[in-house]
Amino acid sequence: MLNTIRHGAPTDKPTLMIAHGLYGSARNWGAIAKRLCDDREVIAIDMRNHGNSPWTETHSYRDMADDLAEVIAAHGGPVDMIGHSMGGKAAMTLALNHPQALRRLLVADIAPVAYQHSQIQYIHAMRQVDLAKVERRSDAEEQLANLGVEKALQSFFTQSLDLPNRRWRLNLDTLEHDMPHIMGFPETDAQWDGSTLFLSGAASDYVLPEHRPLIKARFSQSHFAKLPDCGHWLHAENPRAFVATARSFFDA
């Protein structure tokens, strides 16, 4: 089963689960989870091949959706969910394949479409880091900088460093092999009629107007909103607005 980090305690409100994006972890969402757990339990999840969750030979969205369904079933019932980027696609697949598992869904800056860009260059960069020379995270960040990785991503990637064992908490082999699946989205005629918010960064181009007809065809009760002054990493760039929007949506 996937590794989870729990915040707060169960209340009369549905538990909120958070599925992170590619190269992320449950720990990345700690600040958001702590703000949202004042009146409900929040569970941040390490997706397969990330963090402290099991490594597997595949990384498809159907697999990830089944993983999430297993965690929800063990928890005891339907939950609210936030899914960002890859985690958003996994959460959408969960809603389409396991509709009884979710009550409300917030999809953060991603659409159920295939994207042409790849994130494989970051796998190549992480592989080039000489972990034998890494004593502190800043050592790895310096090496990533020399490899052309931008500063914000240097810090993000090194949160997945297991320093004592000098290894990445990312299954780079499987993520590289299944990158086409990660960039894509499963073909399906399934629909979900639960309340869904597609929340995007105003400066991001991940969710475009031309995606809306497809989104509406799969998620009939979908709504759209944008957060100002942020891009794809909207929860990190504008956390106050992200938390306020999420709280309003889940409490509606």
C-alpha positions in Angstrom: 0.0 0.0 0.0 1.1 3.6 -0.6 2.8 5.5 2.2 0.7 8.3 3.7 1.3 11.2 6.0 -1.7 12.2 8.2 -2.5 15.7 9.4 -5.2 16.5 12.0 -7.9 14.1 13.2 -11.1 12.8 11.8 -14.2 15.1 12.1 -17.7 15.1 10.8 -16.3 16.4 7.5 -15.0 14.0 4.8 -11.3 13.2 4.9 -9.2 15.2 2.4 -6.5 13.3 0.5 -3.8 14.9 -1.6 -2.0 13.3 -4.6 1.2 15.0 -5.6 2.8 15.5 -9.0 5.7 14.0 -10.8 9.0 13.9 -8.8 7.1 15.2 -5.7 6.1 13.6 -2.4 3.6 13.8 0.4 6.1 16.0 2.3 5.9 18.7 -0.4 2.3 19.3 0.6 2.9 19.5 4.3 2.3 23.3 4.5 -1.0 23.1 2.6 -2.1 20.0 4.6 -1.4 21.7 7.9 -3.5 24.7 6.9 -6.4 22.6 5.8 -6.5 20.1 8.7 -7.9 22.5 11.2 -11.4 21.1 10.7 -10.9 17.8 9.0 -8.4 15.0 8.6 -5.9 15.5 5.7 -3.9 12.6 4.3 -1.0 13.4 1.9 0.0 10.4 -0.2 3.3 9.3 -1.7 2.5 8.0 -5.2 4.0 4.8 -6.4 7.7 5.1 -7.3 7.9 8.3 -5.2 8.8 9.1 -1.6 8.4 6.1 0.8 5.9 4.2 -1.3 6.7 1.0 -3.1 8.7 0.9 -6.3 7.0 -0.9 -9.2 7.8 -1.8 -12.8 4.9 0.2 -14.2 3.6 3.8 -13.7 0.3 4.0 -15.5 -2.7 6.1 -14.5 -4.8 3.0 -14.1 -2.3 1.6 -11.7 -2.1 4.9 -9.8 -5.9 5.1 -9.6 -6.1 1.5 -8.2 -3.4 2.5 -5.6 -5.5 5.4 -4.5 -8.7 3.3 -4.4 -6.9 0.9 -2.1 -5.9 3.6 0.3 -9.4 5.0 0.3 -11.0 1.6 0.9 -8.6 1.0 3.8 -9.6 4.4 5.2 -13.2 3.3 5.1 -15.1 5.2 2.5 -15.4 8.1 0.0 -13.1 11.1 0.5 -12.5 14.5 -1.0 -9.3 14.8 -3.0 -6.8 17.3 -4.4 -4.6 16.1 -7.2 -1.8 18.2 -8.7 -0.4 17.6 -12.2 0.4 13.8 -12.4 -1.6 13.4 -9.2 -4.5 15.3 -10.8 -4.5 12.8 -13.7 -4.4 9.9 -11.3 -7.3 11.4 -9.3 -9.3 11.9 -12.5 -8.7 8.3 -13.5 -9.8 7.3 -10.0 -13.0 9.2 -10.4 -13.7 7.6 -13.8 -12.8 4.0 -12.7 -13.8 4.1 -9.1 -16.6 6.7 -8.9 -17.8 5.6 -5.5 -14.4 6.5 -4.0 -14.7 10.3 -4.2 -17.1 12.9 -3.1 -15.5 16.1 -4.5 -12.4 16.5 -6.6 -10.0 19.5 -7.0 -7.8 19.1 -10.1 -4.8 21.4 -9.8 -3.4 22.7 -13.1 -3.8 19.7 -15.4 -6.3 18.4 -18.0 -7.2 14.9 -19.0 -5.2 15.2 -22.2 -1.9 14.1 -23.6 0.9 16.7 -23.4 3.7 17.0 -26.0 6.4 18.1 -23.6 8.4 15.6 -21.6 10.0 15.8 -18.1 12.6 13.2 -18.9 15.4 15.8 -18.9 15.2 16.0 -15.1 15.7 12.3 -14.8 18.9 12.7 -16.8 20.0 15.5 -14.6 19.3 13.6 -11.3 21.2 10.6 -12.7 24.3 12.9 -13.3 24.4 14.0 -9.7 27.4 12.4 -8.0 25.8 11.3 -4.8 29.1 10.2 -3.4 30.0 13.9 -3.1 26.7 14.9 -1.5 26.9 15.7 2.2 24.1 18.2 2.3 21.2 19.0 0.0 22.9 22.2 -1.0 25.7 20.0 -2.6 23.1 18.3 -4.8 21.5 21.6 -5.6 24.9 23.0 -6.7 25.4 20.0 -9.0 21.9 20.4 -10.4 22.5 24.1 -11.0 25.7 23.2 -13.0 23.5 20.9 -15.1 21.2 23.8 -16.0 18.3 23.0 -13.6 16.5 26.2 -12.5 16.8 27.2 -8.8 13.2 26.5 -7.8 13.4 22.9 -9.2 16.8 22.3 -7.5 15.1 22.6 -4.1 12.1 20.7 -5.2 14.1 17.7 -6.5 16.4 17.5 -3.5 13.5 17.0 -1.2 13.4 13.5 -2.7 17.0 12.8 -1.6 17.7 10.1 0.9 20.9 11.7 2.2 21.9 9.0 4.7 21.8 6.3 2.0 22.9 8.6 -0.8 20.0 7.7 -3.1 16.9 9.2 -4.7 13.5 8.3 -3.3 12.4 8.2 -6.9 12.3 5.1 -9.2 14.0 6.9 -12.1 14.1 3.7 -14.2 10.4 3.1 -14.2 9.6 6.8 -14.5 11.8 7.1 -17.5 10.4 3.9 -19.1 6.8 5.0 -18.6 7.2 8.7 -19.3 4.9 8.4 -22.4 2.1 7.2 -20.2 2.8 9.9 -17.6 2.5 12.6 -20.4 -0.6 10.9 -21.8 -4.1 10.1 -20.4 -6.0 6.8 -20.7 -8.6 6.6 -23.4 -12.0 6.1 -21.9 -15.7 6.8 -22.4 -16.4 6.8 -18.7 -17.9 9.8 -17.1 -18.1 11.1 -13.5 -20.9 13.4 -12.2 -19.3 14.4 -9.0 -18.4 18.0 -8.3 -15.0 18.8 -9.8 -13.0 22.0 -9.7 -10.3 22.6 -12.3 -8.1 25.1 -10.6 -5.3 26.6 -12.7 -2.5 29.1 -12.4 -3.3 32.2 -14.4 0.2 32.2 -15.9 0.1 28.4 -16.7 -0.8 26.9 -20.1 -1.6 23.4 -18.9 -5.4 23.9 -19.0 -6.5 25.7 -22.1 -9.9 26.8 -23.4 -9.8 24.1 -26.0 -9.6 21.4 -23.3 -12.9 22.4 -21.8 -15.3 20.4 -24.1 -13.3 17.2 -23.4 -13.3 18.0 -19.6 -17.1 18.6 -19.7 -17.6 15.4 -21.6 -15.8 13.4 -18.8 -16.7 15.5 -15.8 -20.2 16.9 -16.2 -20.2 18.8 -13.0 -16.9 20.6 -13.6 -16.1 24.2 -12.8 -13.1 26.3 -13.7 -11.1 28.9 -11.8 -7.7 30.5 -12.0 -5.4 31.8 -9.3 -3.6 35.1 -10.1 0.1 35.6 -10.0 1.1 32.0 -10.3 1.9 29.2 -12.8 1.9 25.4 -12.7 3.1 25.3 -9.1 0.1 27.3 -8.0 -0.1 25.8 -4.5 3.5 26.8 -3.8 3.4 30.2 -5.5 0.1 31.4 -4.0 -0.6 29.1 -1.1 -3.0 31.5 0.7 -5.3 31.8 -2.3 -5.0 28.0 -3.0 -6.0 27.1 0.5 -8.9 29.6 0.5 -10.2 28.3 -2.8 -9.9 24.7 -1.8 -11.6 25.3 1.6 -14.5 27.1 -0.1 -14.9 24.3 -2.7 -14.9 21.4 -0.3 -17.1 23.2 2.2 -19.7 24.1 -0.4 
